[in-house]
């Protein structure tokens, strides 16, 4: 890349921090703006908290935009004023309008934490563990109006470890972001980036998680519950409901292991073993 590329980064989650760090320090990249979600109240105290990408962007001294709705005319105009050659999106949290997708001189690209077209959507990391996939990765793609439907540029594969959790896989994929981003940006700048159409027949979807996504159904097979507990660790966490004295309590499960050839009714504790218990499924 001879001349510096003017890049706008759009992201809110901490999975994008290593990629944002690379953009802010790479030669021939001029990071001209970061678009992220508005500050939100967090925790019991409802303390107003900034997205992690905002905090990192402030260290680079670049413009930070936090529109509640990015498709409104005002934020579109603000981003256009930055004259981006390239827009890089990773875990932003809003659907981008066509006007944004077509705005940059070179491309609007997305880094997605799965091997597309598998696990399109908001929670691909957890979905890959729940599905029992043996590998996953990061996909860089040209953005289109559909949900993660754009043409693929590059994919970088990694194995999913046997006892992988949502948290550990998140961290590994986050560190992979700059690796694929550097190669993707170089190919785009050189005009050699491929456009590989996704196979719609292989598409699966990973819906957004909420607090109840980790609720355990004890009638499910033990291997599925093991995947659920690992996938939902650390958030939203897997849990079971206990009814006691007219109150329903949430008991979080942090680690489970399938035990075979032991009979038991679903959800009933059949045995105590050391510091653990055996529950029927």
Helices and strands as residue ranges (DSSP letters): E 5-10, G 14-16, H 17-25, E 29-35, E 40-42, E 47-49, H 52-60, E 63-65, H 73-80, E 86-89, H 98-101, E 107-112, E 120-121, H 124-130, E 135-142, E 152-159, H 166-190, G 200-202, E 205-206, H 222-231, E 238-244, E 247-253, E 269-273, E 276-279
